[in-house]
């Protein structure tokens, strides 16, 4: 693939994500990150806020399109009229950022008709960019250049999953036992979507709370890599811009894996 063929809007989103990533790195080695605790007990840093402002300013310079961000979004009475919008997580994996393990990302998705049609996940600590657009495909760019996803194919005799480095629940344990999964690759932030999209893991089960901005970019990147994302309440693809921006539990299923072969624990 020639990089010049990347759709113009997606290319702009990639560059904005990288600029935001540079901002986060200014604080990465700073022990005085001015950490605050938000109402939901999650941490907030100056890096979150500055990255968010940078992304919003850049997007607004280029397009007259609403923005829904982790740090700022309109009430549903206004949001429900959006036909398209940007969905942004300016620093996904704040706990990873604070701990210094490198597994934090900048996520930007362009949404239309309640689904993501373009997405970028940028990893500032490594300089790796994942990106996709509907009908265009899914790609990763690292020091070796641009590669189409998936980059490898897994055998299906022994399933490999990816999951949170921080949290596991009894549902996670049940899912692994029911599907005879012994190998679980831990990952932070939206990088779990990328592990499946790359072909490094068959499955990413999510039996914990998450928000729409956590998953939108990963959704399109995984989907364009041939994966499926299944809302475990509706048993369909997730829809976005709901009145509540909280996601249902979901499952990312790798390319070529039969959904009907996967056992799901009772989540009621």
RAJO-V507857 format. One record per residue. N is the residue number from 1. RES is the residue in one letter. PHI is phi as a letter, one per 30 degrees, with the letter a starting at -180 (none if undefined). OMEGA is omega as a letter, one per 30 degrees, with the letter a starting at -180 (* if undefined). BURIAL is b if it has 9 or more other C-alpha atoms within 8 Angstrom, else e. Layout:
n=[N/N]
res=[RES/RES]
phi=[PHI/PHI]
omega=[OMEGA/OMEGA]
burial=[BURIAL/BURIAL]
//
This chain:
n=[1/2/3/4/5/6/7/8/9/10/11/12/13/14/15/16/17/18/19/20/21/22/23/24/25/26/27/28/29/30/31/32/33/34/35/36/37/38/39/40/41/42/43/44/45/46/47/48/49/50/51/52/53/54/55/56/57/58/59/60/61/62/63/64/65/66/67/68/69/70/71/72/73/74/75/76/77/78/79/80/81/82/83/84/85/86/87/88/89/90/91/92/93/94/95/96/97/98/99/100/101/102/103/104/105/106/107/108/109/110/111/112/113/114/115/116/117/118/119/120/121/122/123/124/125/126/127/128/129/130/131/132/133/134/135/136/137/138/139/140/141/142/143/144/145/146/147/148/149/150/151/152/153/154/155/156/157/158/159/160/161/162/163/164/165/166/167/168/169/170/171/172/173/174/175/176/177/178/179/180/181/182/183/184/185/186/187/188/189/190/191/192/193/194/195/196/197/198/199/200/201/202/203/204/205/206/207/208/209/210/211/212/213/214/215/216/217/218/219/220/221/222/223/224/225/226/227/228/229/230/231/232/233/234/235/236/237/238/239/240/241/242/243/244/245/246/247/248/249/250/251/252/253/254/255/256/257/258/259/260/261/262/263/264/265/266/267/268]
res=[X/X/X/X/X/X/X/X/X/X/X/X/X/X/X/X/X/X/X/X/X/X/X/X/X/X/X/X/X/X/X/X/X/X/X/X/X/X/X/X/X/X/X/X/X/X/X/X/X/X/X/X/X/X/X/X/X/X/X/X/X/X/X/X/X/X/X/X/X/X/X/X/X/X/X/X/X/X/X/X/X/X/X/X/X/X/X/X/X/X/X/X/X/X/X/X/X/X/X/X/X/X/X/X/X/X/X/X/X/X/X/X/X/X/X/X/X/X/X/X/X/X/X/X/X/X/X/X/X/X/X/X/X/X/X/X/X/X/X/X/X/X/X/X/X/X/X/X/X/X/X/X/X/X/X/X/X/X/X/X/X/X/X/X/X/X/X/X/X/X/X/X/X/X/X/X/X/X/X/X/X/X/X/X/X/X/X/X/X/X/X/X/X/X/X/X/X/X/X/X/X/X/X/X/X/X/X/X/X/X/X/X/X/X/X/X/X/X/X/X/X/X/X/X/X/X/X/X/X/X/X/X/X/X/X/X/X/X/X/X/X/X/X/X/X/X/X/X/X/X/X/X/X/X/X/X/X/X/X/X/X/X/X/X/X/X/X/X]
phi=[none/d/e/d/d/d/e/e/d/d/d/d/d/d/d/d/d/d/d/d/d/d/d/d/d/d/c/d/c/c/d/c/d/h/d/b/c/d/d/c/i/d/d/b/b/e/d/e/d/d/d/d/d/d/d/d/d/d/d/d/d/c/b/c/b/d/b/c/b/e/d/a/a/d/d/d/e/c/e/d/c/d/c/b/a/c/c/b/c/d/a/c/j/d/d/d/d/d/d/i/c/i/c/b/b/c/c/b/b/c/c/b/h/i/b/d/c/b/a/b/b/c/c/e/d/c/i/d/b/c/a/a/b/e/i/c/j/b/b/b/b/b/d/c/j/c/b/d/c/d/c/a/c/c/d/c/d/b/d/c/c/b/a/d/d/c/b/b/b/d/d/d/d/d/d/d/d/d/c/h/c/c/c/b/d/d/a/c/h/d/d/d/e/d/d/d/d/d/j/d/b/d/b/b/d/b/c/b/d/a/c/e/d/d/c/d/d/d/e/d/d/d/d/d/c/j/c/b/c/c/d/d/c/c/h/b/d/d/c/b/i/d/e/c/d/d/d/d/e/b/b/c/c/d/e/i/d/d/e/d/d/c/c/c/d/d/c/d]
omega=[l/a/a/a/l/l/a/a/a/l/l/l/l/a/l/l/l/l/l/l/l/l/a/a/l/a/a/a/a/a/l/a/a/a/l/l/a/a/l/l/l/a/l/l/l/l/l/a/a/l/a/a/l/a/a/a/a/l/a/l/a/a/l/a/a/l/l/a/l/a/a/l/a/l/a/l/l/a/a/l/a/l/l/a/l/l/a/l/a/l/a/a/a/l/l/l/a/a/l/a/l/a/l/a/l/a/l/l/l/a/l/l/l/l/l/l/l/l/l/l/a/a/a/a/a/a/a/a/l/a/a/l/a/l/a/a/a/a/l/l/l/a/l/a/a/l/l/l/f/l/l/l/l/l/a/a/l/a/l/l/l/a/a/l/a/a/l/l/l/l/l/l/l/l/a/l/a/a/l/a/l/a/l/l/a/l/l/l/a/l/l/l/a/l/l/a/l/a/a/l/l/a/l/l/l/l/l/a/l/a/a/a/l/a/a/a/l/l/a/l/l/a/a/l/l/l/l/l/a/l/a/l/a/a/l/l/l/l/a/a/l/l/l/a/l/l/l/l/a/a/l/a/a/a/l/a/a/a/a/a/a/l/a/l/l/a/l/*]
burial=[e/e/e/e/e/e/e/e/e/b/b/e/b/b/e/b/b/b/b/b/b/b/b/b/b/b/b/b/e/e/e/e/b/e/b/e/b/e/e/e/e/e/b/b/b/b/b/b/b/b/b/b/e/b/b/b/e/b/b/b/e/e/e/e/e/e/b/b/b/b/e/e/e/e/e/e/e/e/b/b/e/e/e/b/b/b/b/b/b/b/b/b/b/b/e/b/b/e/e/e/e/b/b/b/b/b/b/b/b/b/b/b/e/b/b/b/b/b/b/b/b/b/b/b/e/e/e/b/b/b/b/b/b/b/e/e/b/b/b/b/b/b/e/e/e/b/b/b/b/b/e/e/e/e/e/e/e/e/b/b/b/b/b/b/e/e/e/e/e/e/b/b/b/b/b/b/e/b/b/e/b/e/e/b/b/b/b/b/b/b/b/b/b/b/b/b/b/b/b/b/b/b/b/b/b/b/b/e/b/b/b/b/b/b/b/b/b/b/b/b/b/b/b/b/b/b/b/b/b/b/b/b/e/e/e/e/b/b/e/e/b/e/e/e/b/e/b/b/b/b/b/b/b/b/b/e/b/e/e/e/e/e/e/e/e/e/e/e]
//
